[in-house]
Amino acid sequence: MTQSRARTVFLLAHTGRPAAIRSAELVVAGLLRSGLGVRVLEAEAADLPLPPEVELVAEATPECLDDCELLIVLGGDGTLLRGAEFARASGVPMLGVNLGRVGFLAEAERDDLDKVVDRVVTRSYEVEERMTVDVVVHNNGDTVHRDWALNEAAVQKVSPERILEVILEVDGRPVTGFGCDGIVCATPTGSTAYAFSAGGPVVWPEVEALLMVPISAHALFAKPLVTSPDSVLAVEVQQNTPHGVLWCDGRRTVELPAGARVEVRRGAVPVRLARLHHASFTDRLVAKFALPVSGWRGAPH
C-alpha cells in the first residue's frame, strides 16, 4: 500500500560535487522510502539521478518552500549560506550536512546521512534561532542599499595597493579611525568564520552580542570589539580614500563610494537551524579545529 506523503522536505545541494550528488541520492531514497515527500529545484534536479516522484520547482524563491517542514542542505559553507537565505526568507528550519572543510553551520557530516534521514523521519530534532544582522548603506544622506547577514557584513578595500580609511562608531559615538584592509561586523555565529580569520574572538552561539573586527589595521589600537546585541555599529568610509565594497556573508556585494556609511544592527528576522545533537559548542569547536586536548583530566571529583 502506498503511504500518503503528508510531510515534505526541501533538498538543496551543491550539485557540482560528486560527493553531493551521491549524498543527495541517499537522502532522497531514504526519505521517500519512509513516506516523506521531497522537493528539489529544477536546475539542480538536472544533475541528480532522482526518481519521478520527487517534486520539482522552477524558481528559487521563498515560496518554493511552502508547506515544507524542513530544508536539508548538502554542501560546504557557501552552499549552507545559500540555504540560510532560503531559511530566513521562508521561516523553514535548515538542517545542514557538511561536505566541505569546517562547516560550523552544519549539524551533520557526510558519514551521518543514515542518521540524518532517521532523525528527520522521526522528527527527532530541535530547532534553535540564530541571530542575524540587518545592514543599511547611506551615501550623501540617502539610503542606497539594504541587506542582511547570518555570519558577517564586511567592509573591505578594493585596490590591493591602497588601504581603506575608516572611522568606527558604536551607538552614535566615534570609537577610532585608521587605515586598514577592512572591518568585519559579525554575529556570534559568524565569529568562527571571517571574523575568526581576522583575529576576532570565538563567541559561543548562545551569547547575544555583535562583533567589530579590524582586518590588517595600521593602528596601535585596533582590537576586536564586542558590544551589546542592541548596539548599532557603523563604519564610515572616509572622503580621502578609494572606494570600498560591502560583502554580506561573502555572497552579496555592493560598492561603497568614498563618504559612504554602513550601519549594522541586530536583524529583525533570525535563521532557524535544526539541531540533531546536544553536544556542547565546546566539543564542536574542538572537533572542527582538531584542537589538542589529550591529557585533559577534567575537574576533580
Salt bridges, closest charged atoms under 4 A:
GLU25 OE1 - ARG22 NH1 3.72
GLU44 OE2 - ARG82 NH1 2.82
GLU55 OE1 - ARG39 NE 3.14
GLU69 OE1 - ARG7 NE 2.78
GLU69 OE1 - ARG123 NH2 3.50
GLU85 OE2 - ARG251 NE 2.71
GLU85 OE2 - ARG252 NH1 2.67
GLU107 OE1 - ARG275 NE 2.68
GLU107 OE1 - ARG284 NH2 2.82
GLU109 OE2 - LYS288 NZ 2.78
GLU126 OE2 - HIS278 NE2 3.62
GLU128 OE2 - ARG130 NE 2.67
GLU128 OE1 - ARG275 NH1 3.07
ASP134 OD1 - ARG88 NH2 3.87
ASP147 OD2 - HIS145 NE2 3.08
ASP147 OD1 - ARG252 NE 2.72
GLU169 OE2 - ARG261 NH2 2.62
ASP181 OD1 - LYS157 NZ 2.98
GLU208 OE2 - ARG266 NH2 2.89
GLU236 OE2 - ARG261 NH1 2.69
GLU263 OE1 - HIS138 NE2 3.43
GLU263 OE2 - ARG261 NE 2.81
GLU263 OE1 - ARG265 NH1 3.76
